[in-house]
Amino acid sequence: MSSRTKNILKMLSVIVVLVMVLMELKIVVIPMLVVYKFWLMVVAFATLLIASK
């Protein structure tokens, strides 16, 4: 995996985590994603683990 791909995956996981934190603080509300907050955090963590290898 190239370093550009790793950087994109890391950036994607950070953006997902930031959106989930803002949703938890009720600053941003995306009704479709409210149900999947936990699983989106799990996916973001897994993406970060994959990109760090």
C-alpha positions in Angstrom: 0.0 0.0 0.0 1.4 3.4 -1.0 1.9 6.2 1.5 -0.7 8.3 -0.3 -3.3 5.6 0.2 -2.3 5.3 3.9 -2.6 9.0 4.4 -6.1 9.1 2.7 -7.3 6.2 4.9 -6.0 8.0 8.0 -7.6 11.2 7.0 -10.9 9.4 6.3 -10.9 7.8 9.8 -10.2 11.1 11.5 -13.0 12.8 9.6 -15.4 10.0 10.6 -14.4 10.2 14.3 -14.8 14.0 14.2 -18.3 13.8 12.7 -19.3 11.2 15.4 -18.0 13.4 18.2 -19.9 16.3 16.8 -23.0 14.1 16.6 -22.5 13.0 20.2 -22.3 16.7 21.3 -25.4 17.4 19.3 -23.7 20.0 17.2 -24.3 18.1 14.0 -27.2 15.8 13.6 -27.3 13.4 10.6 -30.5 11.3 11.2 -29.4 8.5 9.0 -26.1 7.9 10.9 -27.4 8.3 14.4 -28.3 4.6 14.6 -24.8 3.6 13.4 -22.6 5.7 15.6 -20.9 2.8 17.4 -20.3 0.9 14.2 -18.9 3.9 12.4 -16.4 4.3 15.2 -15.4 0.7 14.9 -14.9 1.0 11.2 -12.9 4.2 11.7 -10.7 2.4 14.2 -10.2 -0.6 11.9 -9.3 1.7 9.0 -6.7 3.4 11.1 -5.3 0.1 12.2 -5.1 -1.1 8.5 -3.5 2.2 7.4 -0.8 2.1 10.2 0.6 -1.2 9.1 
